[in-house]
Amino acid sequence: MESVKRMKLGTQGLEVSAQGLGCMGMSAFCGSPKPDSDMIALIPHAINSGITHLDTSDLYGPRTNEILLGKALKGGFREKVELASKFGFVIEEGKSGIRGDPAYVRTACEASLKRLEVDCIDLYYQHRIDTTVPIEVTVGELKKLVEEGKIKYIGLSEASAATIRRAHAVHPITAVQLEWSLWSRDVEEEIIPTCRELGIGIVAYSPLG
């Protein structure tokens, strides 16, 4: 039985569970990767409990977390979730950095769709901002992906208030993901008020620190 409330995320029409499931720790960064069989059992359990907002990235693993979700969402579960992923970190061997150029945006999206085994990603974030590419250029390509039906909504992660405003002027930004907790509150000065003014939803990661 569903026990998690639902809410509007931003003002563009996306509705999600008020509590999300961050999938990063399943495959990376938080100790050793967890057994696929355990995680493939956990994800449907979360969905059946009402947690339908699933958050991943091509960085997690790298790449393996998206593959894991693709497996876990078979059997009709894809239609029950709001699936979020991210791009931006260059993870090719021998290269490091952040990219937001149109060619990379498109290549990263196509690769994520293939790994997730879906036709469309509900919420697609720029994981970190590429300061060498105007945000208008990056969001312009994301807008094309929306028009092509490959993503539904656009998000930004760890963006400044000024960057959020410039991006939102090109295409409505649905959500901004950032660290917000009792001990990480600097976002309350400019970023949170900017998002509220523009009707952009907030997805807080590490809310318990």
N, C-alpha and C positions, 0 to 999 in steps of 0.2 A: 504494500500500500504506500502510495506517495505521501511523504511527510515534510517535504521541503517546499517552501513558498516559491512562487514564481514572480518575476519582476520584469519591467521594461528596462532594457539596457540602452540608454540613449533615447533619442526621439525619432529614429529612422525605421522603427518597426520591429526590431529584434527583441524577442522575449526569451528569457533564460531562467534557469533555476537560480535562486538567490545565493546559493552556495555552489561553487564550481568544484571540479576535480582537476587539480593540476597534476599532470602526468609526468613531469620532468623526473621526479625521484624514482620512477619505475625503471628508468633506463640509464640515468646519469646523475653525477654530482653528489648524490646523497648515499654514499656507500656503493657497494657493488650492485650491478643491475639485478633486479629481482627476477625470479623464474617466470618465463612467459606464461606458463600454465596458471600460475597463481594470479597474475595480472589479468589474464583473459577471463578468469572467473570473477575477479574483483570488479571490473568495469561494468559488466551487466548487472551485478548486484547493486552498484551505485546508481545505475540508471533506473532500476526497478524500485529503488528507494526515493527516487525523485530528483537525483542530482544528474542533470542532463547537459550541463555546460562543461564540456571537456576541453582542456587546454593543452596543446602540445607545441612543438617547434621542430624545424629541421635540424636545429642545433642539438637536440636531446638525443644522445647516443654516441656520435651524431647519427641522425636519420632513423635509427632503429626504433625510436619511440613511435614515430609515424607508422612504421610497418606493423608494430604491435597493435596500435589502435585499428588499423585496417583489418587485422585478424579478429579483434574483439568485437567489432561492429557488424560482423556478418550475422545472418539470421534475422534480419529485420530491425536490428538495433540502430542502424544508421538513421533511420527515419524518426527515431525517438530523441535525438540529441541535437544540440547546437555545438558544432565542431569548430574550434578555433585553432589556427596554427600561425606560425611566424616565419619570416625570412629576414635576411640581412647579414648574418655572420657568414663570412666566407669560410668554408670548412673543407675545401679541397686540399689534398696533401701538398705540402710545400707552400701553401699560401695562407695568409692570415689577414684579418681586417674586416671591414664592414663595407657592403656594397648596396647602393640604392639606384643604380643606373637602370634604365628601362629593360635592357637586354637581360640583366641578371634577375630583375623582378619577375619577368615572364618565365625564364628558365627555372627559377626556384619554385614558382607556383606550379608549373607543369610537373616538376619532379615530386612535389608534395602530393599532388592529386594522384599520381601513379602509386606512391608508397601507401597512401591512405586508402587506395582503391575506391575513390569517390569521384563523382563528376563535378562537384562544387564544394568549396569550403565556405562555411557560414560566415566566419569572421577571420579575416586575414590581416595580421599585424606586420608592420615593419618593426622588427625586434629591437634594433637600435638605429639611430639616425646616421646616415652617411653625410658627413659635413662637406664632402667634396662635390655633392650633387644637390642642386636646389630641391627643396622638398616638393616644390610645385611639379618638378619633372617626375619624381618618384610617384607621387600621388596621381599624376596624369596617366601613368601606365597602369596603376591599380584601378583607376576609373575605367580604363579600357577592359580590364579583366572582369569588372562588374558588368559592363555592357555585354560582354561575351558570355556571361553566365557561369564563369569559372569561380567567382567568389561572389558572396552576397553583400557583405559589409566590410568596411575598411577600418582598421585600428592602428594605433601607434603605441609603442612601448618606450617609456623613459624619454619622452620628448619635452622640450621646454614649452612654456606658454606661448612664446612668439612663434615657434615652429607649428604648434597646434593650430594657431589662428591662420597661418599661411596655408597649411594643408587643408583646413576646413573650407577655405575660400575656393579651392579647386574642386573638391567633392566632399560632401558631408562625412565627417569622421564619426563613427558610431561609438567607439570606445577607446579609452586610453588606459593602458596597463602600467602600473607603477607600484613601487613599494610604499605601503602606508600602514603604519602600526603605531602603537603607543610610544615607541621609541624612534620612529622614523616619520617625522611630521613636517618636514620642510616643504613638502608639496602643498601644504595648506596655505602657503603665502600667496602663490600666484597660480599654480597649475589647477588646483581644485576649483577655485573661483572662475577661472577661464572656462573649464569644462562645463560648469553649471550654467554659465552665461550662454554658451553655445549649444547646450542640450546634448552634451557628450557624456556617455556613461563612464563610470570608473570601475576598473577591475583591479582590486588590490591583491598583490601577491605578498606572501609572508605576513599576513595580517596579525598572526600571533608572534611575530618576531622570529 
